């Protein structure tokens, strides 16, 4: 189904005359501050799930979890310092 040149021009002009739909304001999602400890804990649980699904070996998981355990004392300090600035 082809359009004549005049019909095409008419539709083209109509399309450009139509106003764009009014954009709605984006809804503001609440800001959620995750502590470093909770992020590390979530990551460790994901590692354990990967071991259960045979996507990761138990040795690899233990190695990474050991490194995470070393980070936890530093993460606790960082969380306590950051908490002062994150209070609303």
DAFENRA-V449180 format. One record per helix or strand. SS is the DSSP state (a for helix, b for strand). FROM is the first residue (numbers start at 1). LEN is the number of residues. If there is no record, write none. Layout:
SS;FROM;LEN  SS;FROM;LEN
//
This chain:
a;5;13  a;36;17  a;58;29
//
